[in-house]
Amino acid sequence: EEEEEEEVDWMSESTSVYSIIVFLIVVTIMFEKTKDIVEERATKDMLPIIESLFGEMTILGFLSVITFICTKVGILEMLSVNIFGEGEETKEKLTEIFETVHYCLFAIMIFFVIQ
């Protein structure tokens, strides 16, 4: 019985990691599409300002804002309870996984920038 519980827990964690990665990719794509639309519709005078604005707001910065909002609103905590069950230990589990995945993506991006 304990072995089955560990397998279910592992499956839930794996599914959570994959879901978070897909979510972050979808949000990033939406951000990029919105950025393109804003730049296309900008007047000639506004374009340098908009380019500067988006130059300052990196993708990972945007994802950090989304992560912060999801954490503060309680979305991740609610999902964590639904996925991993009730309990003080499982309440923050999805938030920890989400942050770990986010930091790993940041490290990968830094690695590519350094190359």
N, C-alpha and C positions, 0 to 999 in steps of 0.2 A: 504494500500500500504506500509506503514511504517513497519507494522507487517511482511509482506512478505519479505521485505528487511532485517529485523533482522533475520528471519529464514534462509534466504539464507546465510547471514553473519555467523551465527552460524554453519550451515552445512559446509561452506568453512573452518572455523576454525577447526572443528572436523576432517574433512577429511585431513587437513594439519597436524594436530597432529598425526593421525594414519599413514599417509604417511611418516612423519619424523621418527617415531618409527621403521617402517618397513625398511626404508633406513639405519638407524643406525644399526639395527640388521644384515642386509645383509652385510654392510661394515665390521662389527665385525667378521662375519663368514668368509668372504674373508680374513681378516687379519689373523685369526687363521689358516685357511687352508694354507696360504702362509708361516706362521711361521712353521707349521709342515713340509712342503716340504723342507724349508731351513734347518731345523734341521736334517731331514732324509738324505739329500745330503751332509751334512757337514762332513769333515774329522775328525778323532779322535782328532787331534791337534786343529782344529778350533771350535769344539763343545763347550768347556768352554767359549770361547769368544762370540759365538753366543748366548748361554744361558744367559750370563751376559747382552748382548745387549738387548735381548728381556725382560729380567727381569726389566730393567730400563724403557723400553717403554711399559707402561701399555695400556690396551685397551682404557681407557678413554682419555689418552694422545693422542693416535692415532686418536680417534674421535674428539678431540679438534683441531688437525691439519686439519682434513677434514672439520670441521665446519669453521675454520679460512679461509681455501682456498675457500670454497664455498661462504663465505661472501665477501672476498676481490675481487674475480673474478666477483662478481655481479650475480651469479646464483640465489641466494635466492631473490634478489631484482627483477630480471626479472620474476621469478615464482610468486612472490607476486603480481606484477602488473597484471599478467595473471589471477591469482586466485581471487584477491580482487578488481581489477579495478584500474584505474588511480587515482592518488591523492597523495599528500605529506604524508598523514596519513597512507595510505595503502602500501606505498612503502617499509617501514621497518617492516610491520606487520609479515610477514613470518619469518624474521630474529629473531624477538622477540620471536615468538612461538618456533622456532628451539632452541634458547638458553634456554628457559624455560624448554623444554623437556629434553635437554641435562643435565641441572643442576639437574633436578628431578631424572634422571637416576643416576647421580653421588651421590646424597643423598641416594638413595636406596642402591647403592653398599656400601657406607660407613656404612650404617645401618647393612648390612649383615656382613661386616668385623668386626664390633664392637661386634656382637653377637658371 
